[in-house]
Amino acid sequence: MASALPINRQWVIVLNNGDVIIDWGDGVFQDVMSGTFLTAVDQTGSHPVQDDECSWLEKAGAIQGFDKFQVYVFDLPIRSKKSIE
């Protein structure tokens, strides 16, 4: 089984349009379902992920599981960083 990365639930956000994203800070966001990195996100009307939404993500195979404090996410691509050179 693939290992999952625990993410604090306050950083897993459901947007007004229903998309679930991770807020990595510094204006970097990642879609939980597709793994796509986003630089501009309209957070108007967004909220931290709730239990029913976590259950749906788990059934959809986007997360390994969740508890009161964490969402366990797997299979997300890693963001490539530009070198300083």
N, C-alpha and C positions, 0 to 999 in steps of 0.2 A: 504494500500500500504506500502511496506517495505521502511524504511528510507534509504537513500543513503548517503554514505560518500563522501564528496567533496575532490578530489585529484587535486593538482595543475597540469596542463597539462604538465609542464616540466618534471614531474616524471613519466608520462605514456609514455612508449617508445615502438616503433615498431621495432622489430629486423629484420635483413636482411632476415630471413626465413618467415617473416610475423606474427610471434607470437607477441602478445601485452602483455607487462608486466608492473608492477609497480615497480619502484626502491624505496625501503623503506630505503635505506642507509645502511651502515655497511656491504655491500656485500650480502644483503638480497633482493631478487626479488620475485614477485608473478605473476603468469600467470593470466590474467584477465578472460579468458574463463573458465579455469578449477579450479582456486583458488590454484593450487599447488605452494608451496614455492620452490624456486630454490636458490642454493648457488653459482652456477657457470653459468655465462651467457656470451656468446661472443657478445659484443656490436659493433663489427666491422660492419660498414654500417648501424647502427641503426639511428633512428630519433624520435623526439617527435611526438606524435600522431597528425594527421591532421584531419580536419573537415570531409572529406569523410570516413576516418577510424573510427571516432567517430560515424558517422551515421550508418555504418555497425555494430558496436558493439551495438548500441542502438536497431537496428532491430533484432539482434541476441539475445537480452535479457541480455547481459552482463553488460550493464550500463543503468541507469535510464535516463540519458540525459547528456548534455554538454553545455558549453558556451565558451566564448572567453578565460577564465582563468581556468576553472575547468572542470573535468570529474566527474560525480556523479555515483559512483560504489556501487553496492549492492550485497548481497549474497556471500561475500568472507569469507572463513574460517579464524579464528583468529589463529595466530601463537602461538603455545604453547612454553613456555619458561621453561628451566630447572631451578629448584630451586638452591639456593646457597648452601644449606645444603649438 
